[in-house]
Amino acid sequence: MVSLASPRSVRKNILESSHKSGHGHIPTSFSIIEMVLATYGIMNHNPNEPKDPDRDIFILSKGHAALGYYCCLAELGYFDPKIVHSFGGAGTIFGCHPDRVKQPWVEVSCGSLGHGIGVGTGIALAQKINNTNRQVYCLIGDGESNEGTVWEAVMVAVGQKLDNLTILYDNNQSQSRCLQIRKPAEIFSAFGCEVHEVNGNDIDELQKVLSLPVNGRPKCIVANTIKGYGCRTLVNDVFAWHRRSPNEQELNQLLEELDA
């Protein structure tokens, strides 16, 4: 199944929601969009039945990119895109990190970095034990991969031959000012994963490797992405925009850049 969702539409909603709410990690939200849309394009899921017992599982481990995830789900028909404008506000269900208690489409409450992949590994193992065909997809960040729990989970996944687990590694160079992991594809391969390195801002390229069969080991997709992809202003100054929302003038400029 090929995703017909529009990354540009998702980015537009991210910008507008961040502007209205005053919240949001925009650059990192921009870097995951194609990964989320590509994965949901091949997943077994139903926006009208988010708790379908046969659904595949998606986990956003890098929970600070929640705004990007919400806007992707809105684009995919889970809810009206405009209600994401309440992001981070009092009483909203759209908190700054995903919350499985408030949001039926969220599988795991994430934001404490390094834990999503451990939970995903456990879920994948449970599906193996129960002999189901359900797949588990976990999107992790390059920054959170400095956490030892990530690699402990990878070792378990490889040791248990969890070929129903796909790790999406957002290699957006978020740690270039501190401890950037170099050559992650080689590292995941050394741990025993089946590794594919792709342009993480290309939906077609992502779906091609997502659809490849695996044999007895977890798949890792090292997605080389650009933080702030789609807006020149964000790309050129990602650290200044790390935790900022645009004012009206900046919003108009960023929207113009999306259309360029």
Helices and strands as residue ranges (DSSP letters): H 7-21, H 26-42, E 57-60, G 63-65, H 66-75, G 81-86, H 116-129, E 136-141, G 144-146, H 148-159, E 165-171, H 184-191, E 194-199, H 203-210, E 219-224, H 232-236, H 248-259
